[in-house]
Amino acid sequence: MHLTAVIFDWAGTVVDHGSRAPVATLLEVFQGAGVAITVEEARLSMGIAKRAHIASILALPRVVSNWQRQHGAIPIDADVDRLYAAFVPKQLACLERYSDVITGVPDAVERLRARGLKIGSTTGYTRPMLDFLLAFAKAQGFSPDCALCPEDVAGGGRPAPWMCYLNAIRLQVSPLWSMVKIGDTPSDMAEGRSAGMWTIGITRTGNEVGMTASEWEATPAAQRSDALAKAAIRLEDAGAHYLAESVAECLGLLDAGILDKIDARVAAGERP
């Protein structure tokens, strides 16, 4: 038995270096509701379905307190619905600005396909958002064999394993322990672990570091190291079996890469 498939996350993993699109939109939506949130608060639950993400922010004690001060009552489900309704069109309008394919991804994916691996994907975005990304990324050289969102599994987004299971069904691969989930958030790691898959946490290009490529290049070395270390802790605590700074760095040189290590463990009968 060898590896059969890789399931990628989208923002921060294969597109949108720094996972900036959802953060920018969340900040705008909450500001519009009169309750400003911080970048850190916006990033805390990144990766889960977007309505659930908004609900998780509204449940933060500081946000609850400020919401009550601004609106005269604690936030309720109807407030989540209103914020989500405002979020969806703003996020769709924002995607083109932030969703360039991350350097090295197309080449890495083609090398995986050359080894006979299927390419799946999951996201916390809605279907219209994912459809936009599919077309946008295809023009830049990245096109997965399967791309799923929470609506495809009746709203059962991360950390539940259902999108990973449906990827396996549509890709016609098994067992689950012959598959690898790659993502940049704790919810990605939880999703992969819940599905019984190997997990690789992406640090530099993802949510936990949160910098665009140009911001990263302009950042002093000491600050880079600190940011990578903090990202590593978050992802390892969430269950990452391995870490890499980017998809290119964990997949681009497969002869000495993480995927070869996992493949050897699978071939030896080891399970995650």
Stockholm file with secondary structure:
# STOCKHOLM 1.0

chainA/1-272         MHLTAVIFDWAGTVVDHGSRAPVATLLEVFQGAGVAITVEEARLSMGIAKRAHIASILALPRVVSNWQRQHGAIPIDADVDRLYAAFVPKQLACLERYSDVITGVPDAVERLRARGLKIGSTTGYTRPMLDFLLAFAKAQGFSPDCALCPEDVAGGGRPAPWMCYLNAIRLQVSPLWSMVKIGDTPSDMAEGRSAGMWTIGITRTGNEVGMTASEWEATPAAQRSDALAKAAIRLEDAGAHYLAESVAECLGLLDAGILDKIDARVAAGERP
#=GR chainA/1-272 SS CCCCEEEECSBTTTBSTTCHHHHHHHHHHHHHTTCCCCHHHHHTTTTSCHHHHHHHHHTSHHHHHHHHHHHSSCCCHHHHHHHHHHHHHHHHHHHHHHCCBCTTHHHHHHHHHHTTCEEEEBCSSCHHHHHHHHHHHHTTTCCCSCCBCGGGGTTCCTTSSHHHHHHHHHHTCCCGGGEEEEESSHHHHHHHHHTTCEEEEECTTSTTTCCCHHHHHHSCHHHHHHHHHHHHHHHHHTTCSEEESSHHHHHTTGGGSHHHHHHHHHHTTCCC
#=GC SS_cons         CCCCEEEECSBTTTBSTTCHHHHHHHHHHHHHTTCCCCHHHHHTTTTSCHHHHHHHHHTSHHHHHHHHHHHSSCCCHHHHHHHHHHHHHHHHHHHHHHCCBCTTHHHHHHHHHHTTCEEEEBCSSCHHHHHHHHHHHHTTTCCCSCCBCGGGGTTCCTTSSHHHHHHHHHHTCCCGGGEEEEESSHHHHHHHHHTTCEEEEECTTSTTTCCCHHHHHHSCHHHHHHHHHHHHHHHHHTTCSEEESSHHHHHTTGGGSHHHHHHHHHHTTCCC
//
